[in-house]
Amino acid sequence: MVTMGDVAKLSGVSKMTVSNVINGRAGVGDEVRRRVLEAIRQSGYRVNVSARTLRSGRTGVIGLAVPEIDRPYFGLLAAHVVTQARDRGFHVAIEETGAAAAGEIDAIAHSHTLHFDGLILSAVGLDPRDERLAGGGYPIVMLGEQDFAARFDHVAMPNEDGTKAATTHLIDRGCRRIAIVTGDALGGVNVVTRRYQGYLAALAERGLDPDPAALVTCDAMTLESGRHAAHRLVDSGHEIDAVVAVTDTVAQGVLRGLADRGVRVPGDVRLIGFDDIPESAFMVPSLSTVAPDHRWMAAKAVELVTARIQDPSHPAGEYTAPFELMVRESTR
């Protein structure tokens, strides 16, 4: 059986350095890290996870459960979480929940079964009153819009404030007939309802009445749904001078749909999104958007889950990410 000592000899470093590389700890240079990883590959060394877990009581793995892994926002979030976790000596296992309560409960169960040290869960479908969320002291940090009443550490997006700022920005640009393209889940507590409330708050603050005809809903928050929503909006004949999109992905679809109907952005209609995914800056026109601090959110979630791994008893906290408004060509 190949040992850690064999890997150390093969790569010309100490066993401690090999351990640091295996556990993703900081302080190892890129060249040394590559040499150790190559020695691991050549030798066929395998970490005895069971033995390590028995010794330490930990696996060094944090779970990250997100609704969909093929959405740009969640890919960006996952990349930041992986980086932040690695800096703290943890690996990340990513699971897709399908934005359903059953998938989210399964993610919690799997994290127990696979002996993850903790879980970061982006909850969409879960009812905070679900008795299966008892927790039992297991380290869980919640992301998303649900209110878990201080039962879990919770890192939230600036949904209302961010969308209010986006809508106010359009009003300050002289827009008065502002549509919103959003999801159809307008009941309960979710990203759709929270961002819609921010939109309404901005209108009310500036003395504008919401127009029911300016609310356009999508059955999914995808590029294609945004495109079809823009088609319906233009084909209705309802006059608008701006659109708030619930996400940047939906905004990309709206931009395409408006172009299909010969509507220019920003010449005829101004457009703003939410999330500041990397693609937003490269669209034509580049997309104005609400930019939550994704790195801050990931760092805070990892900080909280690792702190709870160390001390499961500390009181749960509620945290909301800071944001800024990225003003680009689509609203100028």
C-alpha positions, 0 to 999 in steps of 0.5 A: 500500500502506498503511504503518504511518506512514499508520496513525500519521498517521490515529490521531495517534500515533507509529509506535512506538505503532502498533507497540506496539499491533500487537505487544500490548505494555504501556504503551499506554492503552485510548483510544489503543489503540482509536484505533489499532485503528480507524485500522487497520480504516479504512485496511485496513493489514495487517502484513507478517508474512513481512518482519517474520519475516525481519528478526527471526527471529520471528513474535511468536506462541506456540502453545497446544495443549490436549486440548479447547477446549470444557471450562471448565478449558481455556478458563480456562487459555487466557484466562490464557495469552493475558493473560500472553503479551500482557503479554510482547508475544506473540500466542497461536494455540490448537489442539485436539489431541483428547487423542490422541498424533497430535493432539499430534504434529501440534500440534508439527509445525504450530508448526514449519510456521507458524513459531510462536516456541514452543509450550505443549502440554498433553500427554495421549496422548504417550508421553514416549519417543516419538522424534518428541519429539526437539525439536531445540532448539525451545522447548516447554513441557509441561503435564499429568501426563506425566513427560518426564524433564527433556527439556522444561520442565514445569508440572504440576498438584498432582494427588496433593496436591490430591486428598489434601487434598480427601479428608482434608477430607471425613474431617475432616468425619466422612465414612468411606464416601467414593466417588470418581467418576473416569475409566476410564483407571486405567493409566499416568500421567495425571490420573485415576491421579494424582488416584486415588493422592491419594485412596488416600493420604488414606484410608491416612493416616487408617487407612481401607481403600479400598472397591472398590464406592466406585470409580465410573468414567466413560468421559468426564469430562463432565457427563452421565458424572458424572450417570450415575455418580451414578445407578449409585452410588445404584442399587447400594445401596452406602452412601456419605456423600461423593464425590470427583469427579475434576473440577468438571465431573464434580462438577456432573454428580454433583450433578445425578445425586444430585438425580435420585435424591433424595439431598441435598448436603450433607445426605445426601452431601458432594461435592468437585471439582477445578479451581475453574472459575468455575461452581463458586462459583455452583452450588446448593449451591456446590461445594467444590473443589481450586483450583490457581493457574491464573494462576500456571500460565499465567504460569510456562508463558509465562515458561518458553517466552519464556525458552527463545525467548531462550535455547534452551540453558538446562536444563529445569525441573519446576514444580508449581502451588500450590493451596488448598482452597475450602470451600463449601456442598457439604461444610459 
